[in-house]
Amino acid sequence: MNPQALNLTWTTDAMRKLKEEMELASHTDASVLLTGENGVGKRFAAHSIHQLSERGRAPFIAINAAQVLTTASTSGAVDPFASEF
């Protein structure tokens, strides 16, 4: 499967480094945490890493952790100010 990330033009050194790191991450069984502001491409990077990995044929499920915590805290399921969950 050819990941959509490889179809981009990687024009800057920072973009080429990101592509290299995504490829390296895809060859491990480790979990990957992507952080950044809204709209920077975290979901795109996660999907690309998934497609490059051995799990690439399985469904990709994106989880917005901030939304999960917000929903849990507003429902009373989790106290975001508690020291332990």
C-alpha positions as CSV (number, residue, x, y, z in Angstrom):
1,M,0.0,0.0,0.0
2,N,1.4,3.3,-1.0
3,P,0.9,5.9,1.8
4,Q,-0.4,9.3,0.8
5,A,2.5,11.0,2.6
6,L,4.9,9.7,0.0
7,N,2.9,11.5,-2.7
8,L,3.8,14.9,-1.2
9,T,6.7,17.1,-2.4
10,W,9.0,17.2,0.6
11,T,10.6,20.6,-0.1
12,T,12.2,21.7,3.1
13,D,14.8,20.0,5.4
14,A,12.2,19.9,8.2
15,M,9.6,18.2,6.0
16,R,12.2,15.6,4.8
17,K,13.2,15.0,8.5
18,L,9.5,14.5,9.3
19,K,9.1,12.0,6.5
20,E,12.2,10.1,7.7
21,E,10.9,10.0,11.3
22,M,7.5,8.8,10.1
23,E,9.1,6.0,8.1
24,L,11.3,5.0,11.1
25,A,8.3,5.0,13.5
26,S,6.3,2.8,11.1
27,H,8.9,0.0,11.3
28,T,8.5,-0.4,15.1
29,D,5.7,-1.8,17.2
30,A,5.9,1.2,19.5
31,S,3.1,3.6,20.2
32,V,3.5,7.1,18.7
33,L,2.2,10.3,20.3
34,L,1.8,13.2,17.9
35,T,1.3,16.6,19.4
36,G,0.8,20.1,17.9
37,E,-1.7,22.8,17.3
38,N,-4.9,22.2,15.4
39,G,-4.5,21.9,11.7
40,V,-0.8,21.0,11.6
41,G,-1.4,17.5,10.1
42,K,-1.2,15.2,13.1
43,R,-4.0,13.0,11.8
44,F,-2.4,12.9,8.3
45,A,1.0,11.9,9.9
46,A,-0.7,9.2,12.0
47,H,-2.5,7.8,9.0
48,S,0.7,7.8,6.9
49,I,2.6,6.0,9.7
50,H,-0.2,3.4,9.9
51,Q,-0.2,2.9,6.2
52,L,3.6,2.3,6.1
53,S,3.4,-0.1,9.0
54,E,2.7,-3.8,9.0
55,R,-0.8,-2.9,10.3
56,G,-1.5,-0.9,7.2
57,R,-4.0,-3.3,5.9
58,A,-6.1,-3.1,9.1
59,P,-8.5,-0.2,9.7
60,F,-7.1,3.1,10.9
61,I,-8.9,4.5,13.9
62,A,-8.2,8.1,14.8
63,I,-8.8,9.2,18.4
64,N,-9.0,12.8,19.5
65,A,-7.7,12.4,23.1
66,A,-8.6,16.0,24.0
67,Q,-12.2,15.4,22.9
68,V,-12.3,12.2,24.9
69,L,-11.1,13.9,28.1
70,T,-13.5,16.8,27.6
71,T,-16.5,14.5,27.1
72,A,-15.5,12.4,30.1
73,S,-15.0,15.4,32.4
74,T,-18.2,17.1,31.4
75,S,-20.2,13.9,31.9
76,G,-18.8,13.5,35.4
77,A,-17.0,10.3,34.5
78,V,-13.6,11.9,35.1
79,D,-12.5,14.7,37.3
80,P,-9.8,16.5,35.2
81,F,-8.4,18.2,38.4
82,A,-8.0,14.9,40.4
83,S,-4.5,13.7,41.0
84,E,-5.5,10.1,40.0
85,F,-8.0,8.8,37.5
